[in-house]
């Protein structure tokens, strides 16, 4: 199930996806536009500054989650339950599996993704994305719109 503009602490997460069995998996997604390249225009080939902005946004949300984990966990399960009961809270979209079989008494798994920019040099940017991702704990997955769309399952 998906949610948009999910309030968290003093801000919002662009999108949140809830999935899983037994334990709730929560993927928090920050979206940046597609009107820039993944790498900056400098000769250093750095990640665009908009991704550092997204990392800071996620860092603020992560700090809140760690400081208030139990409150966060319970709140996410309440949101999940309301959506499963038909409440369109936070623009809830239930998807093909409308009732997640998760235990509200268990811990939740949290993942982070930032999507933005366009790919120009896939090999270079793959290395830069990898370096960006492994430099944070927990890991923040970084995707350009091109790399994200290539991973979507097509039928």
C-alpha positions as CSV (number, residue, x, y, z in Angstrom):
1,X,0.0,0.0,0.0
2,X,1.2,3.5,-0.7
3,X,0.8,6.9,0.8
4,X,1.8,10.4,-0.4
5,X,2.9,13.4,1.7
6,X,3.1,11.3,4.8
7,X,3.6,13.6,7.8
8,X,6.5,12.7,9.9
9,X,7.8,14.9,12.8
10,X,7.8,18.5,11.5
11,X,7.9,17.5,7.8
12,X,6.6,15.1,5.2
13,X,7.9,12.2,3.3
14,X,7.0,12.4,-0.4
15,X,5.9,8.7,-0.6
16,X,5.7,5.8,1.8
17,X,5.2,2.2,0.7
18,X,4.0,-0.4,3.2
19,X,4.5,-4.1,2.4
20,X,5.7,-7.3,4.0
21,X,4.5,-10.3,5.9
22,X,4.8,-10.8,9.6
23,X,6.9,-7.6,10.0
24,X,5.9,-4.4,8.3
25,X,8.3,-3.1,5.7
26,X,8.2,0.7,5.2
27,X,10.0,2.3,2.3
28,X,10.3,6.1,2.6
29,X,10.8,7.8,-0.7
30,X,12.0,11.3,-1.4
31,X,11.4,12.6,-4.9
32,X,13.5,15.2,-6.7
33,X,12.7,16.4,-10.2
34,X,14.0,15.1,-13.5
35,X,15.1,18.5,-14.7
36,X,18.8,18.0,-13.7
37,X,21.5,15.4,-14.2
38,X,22.5,12.9,-11.5
39,X,26.0,14.3,-11.6
40,X,27.0,17.9,-11.3
41,X,28.4,19.8,-14.2
42,X,31.8,20.2,-12.5
43,X,34.8,18.3,-13.7
44,X,34.8,16.3,-10.4
45,X,31.8,14.2,-11.4
46,X,30.1,14.6,-8.0
47,X,26.5,13.7,-7.2
48,X,24.2,16.7,-7.8
49,X,23.6,18.8,-4.7
50,X,19.8,18.1,-4.8
51,X,20.6,14.5,-3.6
52,X,22.4,15.9,-0.5
53,X,19.3,18.0,0.2
54,X,17.3,14.8,0.0
55,X,19.8,13.0,2.3
56,X,19.4,15.8,4.9
57,X,15.6,15.5,4.7
58,X,15.8,11.8,5.3
59,X,18.4,12.3,8.0
60,X,16.0,14.5,9.9
61,X,13.2,11.9,9.5
62,X,15.5,9.2,10.6
63,X,16.6,11.1,13.7
64,X,13.0,11.5,14.7
65,X,12.3,7.8,14.1
66,X,15.2,6.7,16.2
67,X,14.4,9.1,19.0
68,X,10.7,8.0,19.0
69,X,10.8,4.5,17.5
70,X,8.0,3.0,19.5
71,X,5.7,5.9,18.9
72,X,6.6,5.8,15.1
73,X,6.0,2.1,14.9
74,X,2.6,2.3,16.5
75,X,1.6,5.3,14.4
76,X,2.6,3.5,11.2
77,X,0.5,0.5,12.2
78,X,-2.5,2.8,12.9
79,X,-2.2,4.4,9.5
80,X,-1.9,1.0,7.9
81,X,-5.0,-0.2,9.7
82,X,-7.0,2.9,8.8
83,X,-6.1,2.5,5.2
84,X,-7.1,-1.2,5.3
85,X,-10.4,-0.2,6.7
86,X,-11.1,2.1,3.8
87,X,-9.9,5.4,5.1
88,X,-8.1,7.3,2.3
89,X,-5.7,8.9,4.9
90,X,-2.6,10.4,3.3
91,X,-4.0,9.5,-0.2
92,X,-3.8,5.8,0.6
93,X,-3.6,3.4,-2.3
94,X,-4.1,-0.2,-1.2
95,X,-2.7,-1.9,-4.3
96,X,-3.3,-5.5,-5.3
97,X,-2.9,-6.9,-1.7
98,X,-5.2,-4.7,0.3
99,X,-4.7,-6.4,3.7
100,X,-1.1,-6.8,4.8
101,X,-0.5,-9.8,7.0
102,X,1.8,-8.1,9.4
103,X,1.9,-8.3,13.2
104,X,1.4,-4.8,14.8
105,X,3.4,-6.0,17.8
106,X,6.6,-6.7,15.9
107,X,9.3,-4.3,14.9
108,X,9.2,-2.6,11.5
109,X,11.8,-2.6,8.8
110,X,12.6,0.8,7.3
111,X,14.2,1.5,3.9
112,X,15.0,4.8,2.2
113,X,15.1,5.7,-1.4
114,X,15.8,9.0,-3.2
115,X,14.7,9.3,-6.8
116,X,15.7,12.2,-9.0
117,X,17.8,13.5,-11.9
118,X,18.6,11.9,-15.2
119,X,21.4,9.5,-16.1
120,X,24.0,10.7,-18.6
121,X,26.9,8.2,-18.0
122,X,25.5,5.0,-16.5
123,X,28.8,3.4,-15.6
124,X,30.2,6.4,-13.8
125,X,26.9,7.2,-12.1
126,X,26.5,3.6,-11.0
127,X,29.8,3.9,-9.1
128,X,28.9,7.3,-7.7
129,X,25.4,6.0,-6.6
130,X,27.1,3.0,-4.9
131,X,29.6,5.2,-3.0
132,X,26.7,7.5,-1.9
133,X,24.6,4.5,-0.7
134,X,27.3,2.8,1.3
135,X,28.3,6.0,3.0
136,X,25.1,6.1,5.1
137,X,23.9,3.8,7.8
138,X,21.1,2.9,7.3
139,X,21.7,2.7,3.6
140,X,19.9,5.3,1.5
141,X,19.3,3.9,-2.0
142,X,19.9,6.5,-4.7
143,X,18.2,6.3,-8.1
144,X,18.0,8.5,-11.2
145,X,14.6,8.5,-12.9
146,X,16.3,6.4,-15.6
147,X,17.8,3.8,-13.3
148,X,14.5,3.6,-11.4
149,X,12.4,3.1,-14.5
150,X,14.7,0.4,-15.8
151,X,14.1,-1.6,-12.6
152,X,10.3,-1.5,-12.9
153,X,8.8,-4.8,-13.8
154,X,7.2,-4.8,-17.2
155,X,4.4,-7.2,-18.2
